[in-house]
Amino acid sequence: MQFESCWRKELAQTITDPEQLLAELDIDQQSFVAGFAARQLFPLRAPRPFVAKMKKGDVNDPLFLQVMTQPQEFEQVAGFTQDPLQEQDAALPGLLHKYKSRVLILLRGGCAINCRYCFRRHFPYQDNALNQDKIAQIVSYIQSHPEINEVVLSGGDPLMAQDHHIASLISQLEPIEHLTRLRIHTRLPVVIPQRMTSELANILKNSSLKVIMVLHINHANEIDALLTEHLAKFKHPNITLLNQAVLLKGINDTVDTLVQLSERLFAVGILPYYIHLFDKVAGAAHFYLSDQQVKPLQQGLLAELPGFLVPKWVREEAGLMSKSPVVLI
């Protein structure tokens, strides 16, 4: 419990004021004042361990730009909507069943960090909050659908739940005979590495379900010694570590940056899995890259990296039965 209280203490100290974030980074506030009001559209949240990875005084730091409010968020751009993946019609509160063999549980609505490009920045989490009764309904739904062999924990961020809550849910899922895998999609260990507690590691190591932890890392600078140290506890035959990144203009939109990300991921024991092309969510159009801009990046990664370090390029489109592979070369 000592380590759990440690990460929760970091969570409580998260920076939520853009002026404070700029002061911490020794960045002049004047050029960012116009964007301060964007926190009314989507609150600013930047945990201190993540802020510590940013370069002070650098207004173009790729981690800083992922969390800092910007005036462009007020721009209304054709084709960019509040629900780009049409997720707001759930099978049950807190449960999405978009793909045949797997379901997604929105275990927690909150995140430790608010990434400005988040495709669920407008999602009605308050309507999908889970309690014990709703979790029982979800478990019953999964039991009654034998085509489901995998459960994905998402959010928000599922690791915002405490370890004993995660253990309780897993204990309810394990007896379901047609379930074989549990996938956890999380950014929390990247922004507060202390979240990767020994207790959580033991829960996942000892599960009868095969566990896949999919981290969300967009830039090599997000991987530091503290994250690497805590990752070591999760290197186990029952746990597979993968990464998914989002392609973002001004953040990771060069071949060199993407190559460094794949190399750094593999060096710490994480396999590159997906690069998501940007979901057209309202308020984040300034991160968007066209297919013409993406094409040379695909070509560059194939030229620079061995095949096992080239992540799959995908686009998620509402209503389809799977993510769509994107091949532009």
C-alpha positions in Angstrom: 0.0 0.0 0.0 3.0 2.3 0.4 3.6 2.4 -3.3 -0.1 2.9 -4.0 -0.2 5.9 -1.7 2.9 7.2 -3.5 1.3 7.4 -6.9 -2.0 8.8 -5.5 0.0 11.5 -3.8 1.6 12.4 -7.2 -1.9 12.4 -8.7 -3.1 14.9 -6.0 -0.3 17.2 -7.0 -1.1 17.3 -10.7 -0.8 20.8 -12.3 -4.2 22.1 -13.5 -3.4 25.8 -14.0 -1.8 26.8 -17.3 -0.1 29.7 -15.6 1.5 27.4 -13.1 2.7 25.0 -15.8 4.4 27.8 -17.6 6.0 29.1 -14.4 7.3 25.6 -13.6 8.9 25.5 -17.1 10.3 29.0 -17.1 8.2 29.9 -20.2 7.0 33.4 -20.8 3.2 33.5 -20.3 2.4 36.3 -22.8 2.4 34.2 -25.9 0.1 31.6 -24.3 -2.5 33.8 -22.6 -4.9 33.5 -25.5 -5.1 29.8 -24.9 -5.7 29.9 -21.2 -9.5 29.8 -21.6 -9.3 26.5 -23.5 -9.2 24.8 -20.1 -13.0 25.6 -20.0 -13.4 23.3 -23.0 -11.2 20.6 -21.6 -9.4 20.9 -18.2 -5.6 21.0 -18.1 -4.0 18.1 -16.2 -0.2 17.6 -16.2 1.3 15.3 -13.5 4.6 16.5 -12.1 6.6 13.4 -13.1 5.6 14.0 -16.7 6.3 17.7 -16.5 9.8 16.8 -15.1 10.6 15.2 -18.5 9.9 18.5 -20.3 12.8 20.8 -21.3 12.6 24.1 -19.4 12.2 27.2 -21.5 11.4 25.3 -24.7 8.0 26.3 -26.1 8.3 23.6 -28.7 9.0 20.7 -26.3 6.9 17.8 -27.6 5.6 16.8 -24.2 4.6 20.3 -23.3 2.7 20.7 -26.5 0.6 17.6 -25.8 -0.9 19.1 -22.6 -0.8 22.9 -23.0 -4.0 24.7 -23.7 -4.0 26.5 -27.1 -6.3 29.1 -28.7 -6.7 26.8 -31.8 -9.0 24.6 -29.6 -11.8 27.2 -30.2 -11.6 26.8 -33.9 -14.5 25.0 -35.5 -13.2 22.9 -38.4 -15.4 21.0 -40.9 -15.4 17.3 -40.3 -14.1 17.5 -36.7 -16.8 16.4 -34.2 -17.3 15.7 -30.5 -17.8 12.0 -31.1 -15.6 11.0 -34.1 -15.9 7.3 -33.4 -19.6 7.3 -32.5 -19.0 5.7 -29.1 -21.7 7.4 -27.2 -24.2 4.7 -27.8 -22.9 2.0 -25.5 -24.1 -1.6 -25.2 -24.5 -1.0 -21.4 -23.3 2.0 -19.3 -19.5 1.7 -19.3 -19.4 -1.1 -21.9 -18.6 -0.8 -25.6 -19.0 -3.8 -27.9 -17.7 -2.5 -31.2 -15.8 -5.5 -32.4 -17.1 -9.1 -32.4 -14.7 -11.0 -30.2 -13.8 -8.2 -27.7 -15.5 -5.7 -25.5 -14.2 -2.5 -23.9 -14.9 -1.6 -20.3 -14.7 2.1 -19.4 -13.4 1.2 -15.9 -12.6 4.8 -14.9 -13.7 8.1 -16.5 -10.8 10.2 -15.2 -7.3 10.4 -16.5 -4.1 11.4 -14.7 -3.3 13.6 -17.7 -5.5 15.4 -20.2 -3.9 15.1 -23.6 -5.2 17.9 -25.8 -5.7 15.6 -28.8 -7.9 13.1 -26.8 -10.6 11.6 -29.0 -12.8 11.2 -25.8 -12.3 14.8 -24.6 -16.1 15.3 -25.0 -17.2 11.8 -23.8 -20.0 11.7 -21.2 -18.1 9.8 -18.6 -20.6 10.8 -15.9 -23.3 8.7 -17.8 -21.0 5.7 -17.9 -19.7 5.7 -14.3 -19.5 2.2 -12.9 -20.5 0.8 -9.5 -20.8 -2.8 -8.3 -24.3 -3.3 -9.8 -23.2 -2.0 -13.2 -20.1 -4.2 -13.2 -22.3 -7.2 -12.4 -24.4 -6.3 -15.4 -21.3 -6.1 -17.6 -20.0 -9.5 -16.3 -23.4 -11.0 -17.1 -23.3 -9.5 -20.6 -19.9 -11.0 -21.2 -21.0 -14.4 -19.9 -24.0 -14.4 -22.3 -21.8 -13.6 -25.4 -19.6 -16.7 -26.0 -18.0 -14.9 -29.0 -16.2 -12.6 -26.6 -12.7 -13.9 -25.8 -11.0 -10.7 -24.8 -11.8 -7.8 -22.4 -10.2 -4.4 -22.8 -9.9 -2.1 -19.9 -10.0 1.5 -20.9 -11.4 4.9 -19.9 -10.4 7.5 -19.1 -7.6 5.4 -17.7 -8.4 2.1 -16.1 -5.3 2.4 -13.8 -7.0 5.3 -12.1 -8.8 2.4 -10.2 -7.0 1.2 -7.1 -5.3 -2.2 -7.2 -7.9 -4.0 -5.1 -10.7 -2.8 -7.4 -8.8 -4.1 -10.4 -8.2 -7.4 -8.6 -11.9 -7.7 -7.8 -12.9 -7.2 -11.5 -10.3 -9.7 -12.7 -11.6 -12.2 -10.2 -15.1 -11.8 -11.7 -13.8 -12.2 -15.2 -11.5 -15.2 -14.8 -14.3 -17.8 -14.3 -15.8 -17.0 -17.7 -14.7 -20.0 -19.8 -14.7 -18.3 -23.2 -12.4 -15.4 -22.0 -8.7 -15.9 -22.6 -7.2 -12.4 -22.6 -7.3 -9.2 -20.6 -6.0 -6.0 -22.3 -5.2 -2.8 -20.3 -4.9 0.4 -22.3 -3.2 3.0 -20.1 -1.1 6.2 -20.2 -0.9 6.5 -16.4 2.4 4.6 -16.0 4.0 6.9 -18.5 3.0 10.1 -16.7 3.2 8.8 -13.1 5.5 5.7 -13.2 4.9 5.0 -9.5 1.5 3.7 -10.6 3.2 0.5 -11.7 3.1 -1.0 -8.2 4.4 -4.4 -7.1 0.8 -5.3 -6.0 -0.6 -4.6 -9.5 2.3 -6.5 -11.1 1.5 -9.6 -8.9 -2.2 -9.4 -9.7 -1.5 -9.5 -13.4 1.3 -12.1 -13.2 -1.0 -14.5 -11.3 -4.1 -14.1 -13.4 -5.4 -17.1 -15.4 -6.0 -14.6 -18.2 -3.2 -13.7 -20.5 -2.5 -10.0 -19.9 -1.5 -7.4 -22.5 -0.6 -4.0 -21.2 -0.8 -1.4 -24.0 1.0 1.8 -23.0 0.4 5.1 -24.8 3.8 6.7 -25.5 4.1 9.3 -28.4 7.7 10.4 -28.1 11.0 8.9 -26.9 11.4 11.7 -24.4 8.5 10.1 -22.4 10.6 7.1 -21.6 13.0 8.0 -18.7 14.9 6.1 -16.0 11.9 6.2 -13.5 9.5 4.6 -16.0 12.2 2.0 -17.0 12.7 1.1 -13.4 9.0 0.5 -12.7 8.5 -1.4 -16.0 10.9 -4.1 -14.8 8.3 -5.4 -12.4 6.0 -6.2 -15.3 8.4 -8.2 -17.4 6.8 -11.6 -16.9 5.7 -14.5 -19.2 2.0 -13.7 -18.4 2.3 -10.0 -19.3 3.0 -8.6 -22.8 4.0 -5.0 -23.1 3.0 -3.1 -26.2 2.8 0.5 -27.2 0.4 2.6 -29.2 1.1 6.1 -30.4 -0.9 8.8 -32.0 0.6 10.6 -35.0 0.6 14.3 -34.0 1.6 17.4 -36.0 4.5 19.2 -34.3 5.0 16.3 -31.8 6.2 13.2 -33.6 5.7 13.9 -37.3 9.3 13.3 -38.5 11.0 10.0 -39.5 13.8 10.6 -37.0 11.3 11.1 -34.1 9.4 8.0 -34.9 12.5 5.9 -35.4 13.8 7.0 -32.0 10.5 6.1 -30.4 10.5 2.6 -31.8 14.2 2.0 -30.9 13.7 3.4 -27.4 10.6 1.4 -26.8 12.3 -1.9 -27.7 15.3 -1.0 -25.6 13.1 -1.0 -22.5 11.2 -4.1 -23.4 8.1 -2.6 -25.1 7.1 -3.7 -28.6 5.7 -1.0 -31.0 2.1 -2.0 -31.8 0.1 0.8 -33.4 0.5 4.3 -34.8 -3.0 5.7 -34.9 -3.8 8.3 -37.5 -5.5 11.2 -35.8 -9.2 10.9 -34.9 -11.0 14.1 -36.0 -12.2 15.3 -32.6 -13.4 18.9 -32.2 -10.9 21.2 -30.6 -7.8 19.4 -31.7 -7.6 20.0 -35.5 -4.2 21.6 -35.1 -2.7 18.2 -34.5 -4.0 16.7 -37.7 -1.8 15.4 -40.6 -3.2 14.6 -44.1 -2.5 11.3 -45.8 -0.1 13.1 -48.1 1.9 14.2 -45.1 1.8 10.7 -43.6 3.0 8.9 -46.7 6.7 9.9 -46.5 6.7 8.9 -42.8 5.6 5.4 -43.6 8.3 5.1 -46.3 10.9 6.4 -43.9 10.1 4.0 -41.1 10.3 1.0 -43.5 13.6 2.2 -44.8 15.1 2.8 -41.3 13.7 0.0 -39.1 13.6 -3.8 -39.1 10.1 -5.1 -39.6 9.5 -6.0 -36.0 10.0 -2.4 -35.0 7.6 -0.9 -37.5 4.2 -0.4 -35.8 1.0 -1.0 -37.7 -0.5 2.2 -39.1 -4.2 2.3 -38.5 -7.2 4.5 -38.7 -10.3 3.9 -36.6 -13.6 4.7 -38.4 -17.0 4.7 -36.8 -19.2 1.7 -37.5 -16.5 -0.6 -39.0 -15.9 -4.1 -37.6 -12.2 -3.4 -37.0 -9.5 -0.8 -37.2 -8.5 0.0 -40.8 -4.9 -0.6 -41.9 -3.4 2.4 -43.6 -0.9 1.7 -46.3 0.0 4.8 -48.3 3.3 3.8 -49.9 
